[in-house]
Amino acid sequence: MQDESKQGYVYILTNPSFKEDWVKIGKSSRPVDVRSKELDNTAVPLPFEIFATMKTCKYDKAEKLIHSSIERFTNLRVRKNREFFKVKPEEALAIFKEIAEVIDDAEIEETYKKAMMKDEGTKDPSLTSTRKDGKRVWLIPSNSKYFDVKGCFDKYGYVYWSQHFNFQKGDTGYIYSSSPDSAIRFKFDIVETDVLYNDDMGKEIEFYVDPKDMEVAKRFNRFAKLKLTGETNTSRLSLINLIDNGLRMAPRGALNLSFKDYAELKKYIEENF
């Protein structure tokens, strides 16, 4: 029986070498960064990334509740008796938050947000922009299993993007297609920002695999308009090559490539697009 006087962790781990909607959900009596490093062995080509953790003295109970909550749906465990699930990390995190309401000492840390904030420089003043004109260059991820960005670009030449970051009119960027390509595929200019939902955006509903996802975007109600300026199929911009040239992990949020820490990566993308 678990000693509930000692705190431990339940964690959500992702891996760039896995499918985009696969996660590992397990428990550990030690810090999760220690556990994730233990899992980085010859069985996986790339290191695990910590998406979120739950710290609690009842981590054994919490893990069982989370696993059983996920298994209320069918066929979501990748393999019987293994801790891998066919679920998006954001959906797993939502279940974490539900379970935390019944675990009186649960503390959730959304680790992926810290990585995103560091990438954007929100919390780290040492990440100085290399753009003297104030315009930035972004790298943002897309997933064709949820939204057909190519279809939208092919039909309209632009796409409205939910604006969770401080995009500015005049910024430029690249779109990383996480599925099925795991590579950069598009280049864009940001022509409008802080746009409220309007009828023009409604045309894009045909490109949502699940139209309910558009309702979620509408509730957020802050969009940037991205104009297509280029498209490529080069393998030089695949994930493995991007990681070899300065990318730390598969992008899960917008990365500001204009920060000096990304100078090598930005140069590589520009030279190979």
N, C-alpha and C positions, 0 to 999 in steps of 0.2 A: 504494500500500500504506500502511496506517495506521501512523503513528509511535507505537509502543507505549511511548515514553518520556513521553508526555503523557496525563494523565487526561481522561476525558470521561464522559458520562452516557448511560444508557438510561433512559427514563421511561415511566410510565403516566399519561396525562392523561384526565380525565373532563370532561364539560360538561353543566351542568343542562339545556341545550336539546336534548341528544341522548337517545336511548333509554337506559334505566337500565343495560342490559347492553352498551353500546357503550363502547369505550375507544380511545384513540390510543396506540400504542406506537412510539416513535421513538428517535433518538439525537441527541446534541448535543455539540460540543466545548466548549461554554460552559455556565455554570450554567443549570439547567432553568427557573428563574423568569424568566430573560432570554428563553429560547426560548418559553415559554408566553405571554409578553407580545407577542412577535412574531406569534404565531398569533391574537391577539385583534384581528381586523380585521372588515371589513364582511361577510365570508363567514359569520360566526357571530354569533347574537344576544346570547350571553352569554360571559363570559370562560372560558377553560379553567382547571381546577383540578388541581393536582399531587396524585396519589394516592400514588405511590411512585417512588423513583429507585434506580438502581444506578450507583455510581461505580467506574470501572475504566479502566485503560490499554487494555484490550481491548474497548472499548465497541462497535466495529464488529462484532467476532466475537460478542459477547454479544447484540447486537440480532438478528443472523442466526439464532443458535441459538434465541432466544425466538420469533421469527416462525415458524421451521420447527417448533418444538415445538407452537405453537398450531395450525398447519396440518396437524398429524397428524390433527386432527378435520376434518370436512368443512364447507364453506360458512361458515367463521367469519370470513373476511375480507369486510368490508362491500362492497368494490369492488376488483377486481384491481389490483395494483401500488400500492394505497394503504395507509396505516398505521393504518387503522381496523378493529377486530375486534369481532365479536359475542360478547363474553365478559364476565362480571362482573369488575370490578376486583380482587375478592378472589381469583378464579381466576387472573387474570393475575399477581398478586403471588405466588401459590403456584408458578407456573412460573418467575418471577424467582428465587425461592429455590432451586429445583432447579438452574437454570443457574449460580447463584452457587457451587455446590459444585464446579464444574469450572473456574471462573475464579478463579485463585489470589489475586487482589487485590481481588475484588469486595466493595463495601460497600453494603449496602441500607439506605435510609432510608424508613421507612413514614410519609410526610409527613402522611397523613390522620389518623394517631393524634395527631400534635402539635396539629392543628386541633381534634380532639375533646377533647383534654385541656385546651386553652385554653378551649374552650366550657364545659367543666365547672368550670374554675377550678383544676384540679389543680396546675398549675405557676405560676399567676399570682395572687398574693394581692391584687392591685389590683382583681380582679373580686369585689366585695363583694355578698353576697346582699341583696336588698331585702325579703325576708320576715323580719319580726322574730320570728315564731313558729317559725322553723327549718324550716318545710315549704317544699318547692320546687315549681315548676311546670315540667314537662318538655315538650319537643317531640321525638317519636320517629318515625322513618320506617318504613313497611311497603311491601311489594310484593306485589300479588295474584298475580303470576306464580310466587311461591314459597309464599305462605300466604294463604288466604282469611280475612282478619281480620273482614270484614263477616259472612261466613257463620257464623263462630264466635260473634261477638257476637249475631247474630240468634237462634242456637239456645240459647246458654247465658247470655248477658248478661255474660260475662267471658272473658278469655283469659289464659293463662299465657305470660309473655314472658321470653325468655332475659335474665338480669340481668347485663349487663356494666358497669353503672354503679351508683353508690351511691344507689339508690332507697331511700326510707324510707316506711314505712306512714303514710298520711295525705297524702303528696304527691299532686298532681293533674297532669294533663297533656293533651296533644293528640296525635293520630296523624296524621301526614302520609302520604297515600297517593301514593307515587311513581309507581306504575303501576296503573291507566291514568289516574289523575286529575291528578297533579302538584298536589295541593291538600290542605289539612287537611280531614279528614272526620269524625273522632271525638274525643270528650272522655272522659276516664276519671279514676277515683280509684284509687290504689294501696292495696289492702286487705290485702295480705300481701307480705312480702319474704323473700329468702334461703330460698325453699322448695326442698326437695329433690324430685327426680322421684318422682311417686306415680301410682297407678292412675287418679286423676281426670284427670290430664293426658293419659293414653293415649286418651281420648275425642276429642282434638283431631286425631288422625292423619288423619281424613277431610278436614281442611282444608289439609293439606300437599299441594301439587301433586306433589312428589316425596317419598314417605314416608322416603327416606334422610335428608332434612334433619332429620327429627325425631330420628333416631339421633344426629346431630351435636349437637343441643340436649341430648339426654339425657346425652351424655358430658360436656358442660359442667356440667350438674347444679346450676344455680343459677337460680331463677326468681322473678319477681314476678307477682302476680295483679292484673290490671287489670280493674276493674269499669266497664262502659259507663255513662256518665252523660249522653251527648248525641251527636247525629249531625246533620250538616249537608251540604247540597249547594251552598252559596253559592259563587259565583265570586270573591267578595271575598277568599277565603282561598286563591286559586291562587298558584302559585310566583311569577309575575311581580309580583303585588301584595305578597306577603310580602317579596320582595327590595326593592321600593320603600319598604317600611316597616321596614327594619332587619335583615333576614336576609341574611347574606353569601353563602350558597350553598345549594343543595339539601341538606337534612340527610342525612348518611350514618351518623350515630350520634346518640345522645340529646343534646339541647341543654338546658342548664339555663337556662330563661328568667327565673329569679329573679335572675340577676346583672344589675347595673346597666347593663351594655353592651347588654342586651336589653330595657330598659325600654320603649322605643318599640314594639318588635315585640310584646312581651307585651300592652301596652295595646291595640294594633291587633287582635290575635287575640281578646282578651276582648270588645272592642266589636263585633266582626263575626261571632262564632260564633253 
